[in-house]
Amino acid sequence: MFKPMASVFTNHQIAGHFRAIERAKTCIVPFHFEIQGQEYPTPAKETNWLRRISGTRSEKYAMVELTPTKVILWSPEQRNLGEMQLSDIKLIQIGAIRWHATAGLDPRHAFRATIFVVTDAGNYYFANSDMDVLPAIFKFAHRHDIPVEDPLRLMPLLKVGWHAAAKTLHETYAQLCEHTGYPDSKV
């Protein structure tokens, strides 16, 4: 279903920074998400007192920001990598991939949320370590009339919260992803 095509993002940076957008068209790229002021995952509290006072962070990461009118990609250095209008999005598919398959691992840490953004000009693949981003994206998409696909049927499972749903997802993941194209093994 997802076939990389030309980019719909308007590039605002030099060509080297544009590679993040190009990579997101061909493989799943980890990004943090900001949806109307809420960050997923929630940033860790800064431990360096000087950085805390100045309001800066030592940990930097790439960000996808969803606003009421557009999607903005930010580099870890807070450079605008590109923008796309919400009206360009045809569909968002939410899902999960098994990140670690270690037997003794807490199931809450074994999965990553996947967000596939489908447009006429290209498809973009994002991953996020906070599964709570999926209900937030689902609400955001419905508020802005963007269709959402949920082939793994995660939304009913996540309504009880990720902590309660993790064990169920861990036990039933093979059956859920059987006919969806999602890999059963870890990535």
The 8 nearest C-alpha neighbors of each residue, nearest first, counted from 0:
[[1, 2, 180, 117, 122, 3, 179, 115],
 [2, 0, 122, 3, 117, 115, 123, 121],
 [1, 3, 0, 4, 122, 121, 25, 24],
 [4, 2, 24, 121, 122, 25, 1, 5],
 [3, 5, 121, 120, 2, 6, 122, 24],
 [6, 4, 120, 121, 7, 3, 24, 122],
 [7, 5, 121, 8, 120, 4, 21, 20],
 [6, 8, 120, 121, 83, 9, 5, 118],
 [9, 7, 83, 82, 81, 6, 10, 20],
 [8, 10, 81, 82, 11, 7, 83, 6],
 [9, 11, 81, 12, 8, 80, 17, 82],
 [12, 10, 81, 80, 79, 9, 13, 82],
 [13, 11, 80, 10, 16, 14, 79, 17],
 [12, 14, 15, 16, 17, 11, 10, 80],
 [13, 15, 17, 16, 12, 18, 10, 11],
 [16, 14, 17, 13, 18, 12, 19, 80],
 [17, 15, 18, 14, 13, 12, 19, 80],
 [16, 18, 14, 15, 19, 20, 80, 21],
 [19, 17, 21, 16, 20, 15, 22, 14],
 [20, 18, 22, 17, 21, 23, 16, 80],
 [19, 21, 23, 18, 22, 17, 24, 80],
 [20, 22, 18, 24, 23, 19, 17, 25],
 [23, 21, 19, 24, 25, 20, 18, 26],
 [24, 22, 20, 123, 124, 21, 28, 26],
 [25, 23, 123, 22, 21, 3, 122, 26],
 [24, 26, 22, 23, 3, 21, 27, 124],
 [27, 25, 23, 22, 24, 28, 124, 123],
 [26, 28, 124, 125, 23, 126, 29, 25],
 [27, 29, 125, 23, 126, 26, 124, 30],
 [30, 28, 126, 127, 125, 27, 31, 128],
 [31, 29, 62, 61, 127, 126, 125, 28],
 [30, 32, 62, 39, 127, 61, 63, 40],
 [33, 31, 63, 39, 62, 38, 64, 30],
 [32, 34, 38, 64, 37, 36, 63, 65],
 [33, 35, 65, 37, 36, 64, 32, 38],
 [34, 36, 37, 66, 33, 65, 64, 67],
 [35, 37, 34, 33, 38, 64, 66, 65],
 [38, 36, 34, 33, 35, 39, 41, 32],
 [39, 37, 33, 41, 40, 32, 36, 34],
 [40, 38, 41, 32, 31, 132, 129, 33],
 [39, 41, 129, 38, 42, 31, 128, 32],
 [40, 42, 39, 38, 43, 37, 129, 44],
 [43, 41, 40, 44, 38, 39, 45, 58],
 [44, 42, 45, 41, 58, 40, 46, 56],
 [43, 45, 46, 42, 51, 56, 41, 47],
 [44, 46, 47, 51, 43, 56, 50, 57],
 [47, 45, 48, 44, 51, 50, 43, 49],
 [46, 48, 50, 49, 45, 51, 57, 56],
 [49, 47, 51, 50, 46, 52, 45, 53],
 [50, 48, 52, 51, 47, 53, 54, 55],
 [49, 51, 53, 55, 47, 52, 48, 54],
 [50, 52, 48, 54, 49, 53, 45, 47],
 [53, 51, 49, 50, 54, 48, 55, 47],
 [52, 54, 50, 51, 55, 49, 48, 56],
 [55, 53, 51, 52, 50, 56, 49, 45],
 [56, 54, 50, 53, 51, 57, 52, 45],
 [57, 55, 58, 50, 45, 59, 54, 51],
 [56, 58, 59, 55, 45, 50, 47, 46],
 [59, 57, 56, 60, 45, 43, 42, 75],
 [60, 58, 75, 57, 56, 76, 61, 77],
 [59, 61, 75, 62, 58, 31, 74, 30],
 [60, 62, 75, 74, 30, 73, 31, 63],
 [63, 61, 31, 73, 30, 32, 72, 64],
 [62, 64, 72, 32, 71, 31, 33, 73],
 [63, 65, 33, 71, 70, 32, 34, 62],
 [66, 64, 70, 34, 33, 69, 63, 71],
 [65, 67, 69, 68, 35, 70, 64, 34],
 [66, 68, 69, 65, 143, 85, 35, 70],
 [69, 67, 66, 85, 84, 70, 86, 65],
 [70, 68, 84, 85, 66, 83, 67, 65],
 [69, 71, 65, 83, 82, 64, 66, 84],
 [70, 72, 82, 64, 63, 81, 69, 73],
 [73, 71, 63, 80, 81, 62, 79, 64],
 [74, 72, 79, 62, 77, 80, 78, 61],
 [73, 75, 61, 77, 78, 76, 80, 79],
 [76, 74, 60, 61, 59, 77, 73, 62],
 [75, 77, 74, 78, 59, 73, 60, 61],
 [78, 76, 74, 75, 73, 79, 61, 62],
 [79, 77, 74, 73, 76, 80, 75, 12],
 [78, 80, 73, 81, 72, 11, 77, 74],
 [81, 79, 72, 73, 12, 11, 78, 10],
 [80, 82, 10, 9, 8, 72, 11, 79],
 [81, 83, 71, 8, 9, 70, 72, 69],
 [84, 82, 8, 70, 69, 7, 85, 9],
 [83, 85, 69, 86, 87, 68, 70, 82],
 [86, 84, 69, 87, 68, 88, 83, 70],
 [85, 87, 84, 88, 89, 68, 69, 83],
 [88, 86, 85, 84, 118, 89, 83, 119],
 [89, 87, 118, 86, 85, 90, 117, 116],
 [88, 90, 118, 117, 87, 145, 146, 119],
 [91, 89, 146, 117, 88, 147, 145, 116],
 [92, 90, 116, 147, 115, 117, 148, 146],
 [91, 93, 148, 115, 147, 114, 149, 90],
 [94, 92, 114, 149, 113, 148, 115, 91],
 [93, 95, 113, 112, 151, 149, 114, 92],
 [96, 94, 112, 113, 111, 110, 97, 93],
 [95, 97, 111, 110, 98, 112, 113, 181],
 [96, 98, 110, 185, 99, 109, 186, 184],
 [97, 99, 110, 185, 109, 186, 96, 111],
 [100, 98, 109, 185, 101, 97, 110, 186],
 [99, 101, 185, 102, 109, 97, 98, 184],
 [100, 102, 104, 103, 99, 109, 105, 185],
 [103, 101, 104, 100, 105, 99, 106, 109],
 [104, 102, 101, 105, 106, 100, 109, 99],
 [103, 105, 101, 102, 106, 109, 108, 100],
 [104, 106, 107, 108, 103, 109, 166, 102],
 [107, 105, 109, 108, 165, 166, 104, 169],
 [106, 108, 165, 105, 109, 162, 110, 161],
 [109, 107, 106, 110, 105, 104, 99, 111],
 [108, 110, 99, 106, 98, 107, 97, 100],
 [111, 109, 97, 98, 96, 108, 95, 112],
 [112, 110, 128, 96, 95, 127, 98, 126],
 [111, 113, 95, 127, 130, 126, 94, 128],
 [114, 112, 126, 94, 95, 93, 125, 111],
 [113, 115, 93, 125, 92, 124, 126, 116],
 [116, 114, 124, 92, 91, 123, 125, 117],
 [115, 117, 91, 123, 122, 90, 114, 124],
 [118, 116, 122, 90, 89, 88, 91, 115],
 [117, 119, 88, 89, 121, 120, 122, 87],
 [118, 120, 121, 117, 89, 87, 88, 122],
 [119, 121, 5, 7, 118, 6, 4, 122],
 [122, 120, 4, 118, 5, 6, 3, 119],
 [121, 123, 117, 116, 3, 24, 118, 1],
 [124, 122, 24, 116, 23, 115, 125, 117],
 [123, 125, 115, 27, 23, 114, 26, 24],
 [124, 126, 28, 114, 27, 113, 29, 115],
 [127, 125, 29, 113, 112, 28, 30, 27],
 [126, 128, 112, 129, 111, 29, 30, 31],
 [127, 129, 111, 112, 130, 40, 126, 110],
 [130, 128, 40, 131, 127, 132, 39, 112],
 [129, 131, 112, 132, 133, 128, 161, 111],
 [132, 130, 129, 133, 134, 161, 135, 39],
 [131, 133, 135, 130, 134, 129, 39, 136],
 [132, 134, 136, 135, 131, 130, 137, 93],
 [135, 133, 137, 136, 132, 131, 138, 154],
 [136, 134, 132, 138, 133, 137, 139, 131],
 [137, 135, 139, 133, 138, 134, 140, 132],
 [136, 138, 134, 140, 135, 139, 133, 141],
 [139, 137, 135, 141, 136, 140, 142, 134],
 [138, 140, 136, 142, 137, 141, 135, 143],
 [141, 139, 145, 143, 137, 142, 138, 136],
 [142, 140, 144, 138, 143, 139, 145, 137],
 [141, 143, 139, 140, 144, 138, 145, 137],
 [142, 144, 140, 141, 145, 139, 67, 85],
 [145, 143, 141, 142, 140, 146, 139, 147],
 [144, 146, 140, 143, 141, 90, 147, 89],
 [145, 147, 90, 144, 91, 148, 140, 141],
 [148, 146, 91, 92, 90, 145, 149, 137],
 [149, 147, 92, 150, 91, 93, 146, 90],
 [148, 150, 152, 93, 151, 92, 94, 147],
 [151, 149, 152, 148, 179, 94, 93, 92],
 [152, 150, 153, 175, 149, 94, 176, 179],
 [153, 151, 149, 150, 154, 155, 156, 175],
 [152, 154, 156, 151, 155, 157, 149, 94],
 [153, 155, 157, 156, 152, 158, 134, 149],
 [156, 154, 158, 157, 153, 152, 159, 164],
 [155, 157, 153, 154, 158, 164, 159, 152],
 [156, 158, 160, 154, 159, 155, 161, 153],
 [159, 157, 155, 160, 156, 154, 134, 161],
 [158, 160, 157, 163, 156, 164, 161, 155],
 [161, 159, 157, 158, 162, 163, 164, 156],
 [160, 162, 164, 163, 157, 165, 130, 131],
 [161, 163, 160, 165, 164, 107, 166, 159],
 [164, 162, 161, 160, 165, 159, 166, 167],
 [163, 165, 161, 167, 162, 166, 156, 157],
 [166, 164, 107, 168, 167, 106, 162, 161],
 [165, 167, 169, 168, 164, 106, 170, 163],
 [168, 166, 170, 164, 169, 165, 171, 163],
 [167, 169, 165, 171, 172, 170, 166, 164],
 [168, 170, 166, 167, 172, 171, 106, 165],
 [169, 171, 167, 168, 172, 166, 173, 165],
 [172, 170, 168, 174, 173, 169, 167, 175],
 [171, 173, 175, 168, 174, 169, 170, 176],
 [174, 172, 176, 175, 183, 171, 177, 170],
 [173, 175, 177, 172, 171, 176, 178, 183],
 [176, 174, 172, 151, 173, 177, 171, 178],
 [175, 177, 179, 181, 173, 174, 178, 172],
 [176, 178, 174, 175, 179, 173, 180, 183],
 [179, 177, 176, 180, 175, 181, 174, 150],
 [178, 180, 176, 181, 177, 150, 151, 175],
 [181, 179, 178, 182, 176, 177, 183, 0],
 [180, 182, 176, 179, 183, 96, 177, 178],
 [183, 181, 184, 180, 176, 96, 185, 186],
 [182, 184, 173, 181, 176, 185, 97, 172],
 [185, 183, 182, 97, 186, 100, 96, 98],
 [184, 186, 97, 98, 99, 100, 183, 96],
 [185, 98, 97, 184, 96, 99, 182, 183]]
